[in-house]
């Protein structure tokens, strides 16, 4: 999960973990982009508006 707002990242992480999901919280698009390159994920939840790497760019990178 990627979001540049710490409170949203924290709340969603807690909720998803409580439902039994393994969550990898990342606080910005640039870190997430590097992680996507090296680690396979089944699902990505991302904020769309982030800088310098936004959610759409992350999606395109993940699809490659």
C-alpha positions in Angstrom: 0.0 0.0 0.0 1.3 3.4 -1.0 0.3 6.7 0.4 2.2 9.9 1.3 -0.2 10.7 4.1 0.9 8.9 7.2 -2.5 8.8 8.9 -4.2 7.2 5.9 -1.3 4.7 5.5 -1.5 3.7 9.1 -5.3 3.3 9.3 -5.6 1.3 6.1 -2.6 -0.9 7.2 -4.2 -1.7 10.5 -7.6 -2.4 8.9 -6.2 -4.7 6.3 -3.9 -6.5 8.7 -6.9 -7.1 11.0 -8.6 -8.9 8.1 -5.6 -11.2 7.7 -3.8 -9.5 4.8 0.0 -9.1 4.6 0.6 -5.4 4.2 3.8 -3.6 3.1 3.2 0.1 3.8 5.3 2.5 1.8 5.1 6.3 2.4 6.0 7.6 -1.1 5.8 6.6 -4.8 9.6 6.7 -5.3 10.2 4.0 -2.6 7.3 2.0 -3.9 8.6 2.1 -7.5 12.0 0.7 -6.3 10.2 -2.0 -4.3 8.0 -3.0 -7.2 11.0 -3.6 -9.3 12.5 -6.2 -6.8 9.5 -7.8 -5.2 6.4 -9.4 -6.7 3.0 -8.3 -5.2 -0.5 -9.7 -5.8 -2.2 -6.3 -5.2 -1.2 -2.7 -5.0 -3.3 0.0 -3.3 -2.0 3.4 -4.1 -2.8 7.1 -3.7 -3.1 8.7 -7.1 -1.7 12.1 -6.2 1.8 11.8 -4.9 5.1 13.4 -5.8 7.6 12.8 -7.4 6.1 9.4 -8.5 2.3 9.3 -8.7 -0.1 6.3 -8.5 -0.6 6.1 -12.3 3.1 5.9 -12.9 3.3 3.2 -10.2 0.6 1.2 -11.9 2.3 1.4 -15.3 5.6 0.3 -13.7 3.9 -2.6 -12.0 2.3 -3.8 -15.2 5.7 -3.9 -16.9 
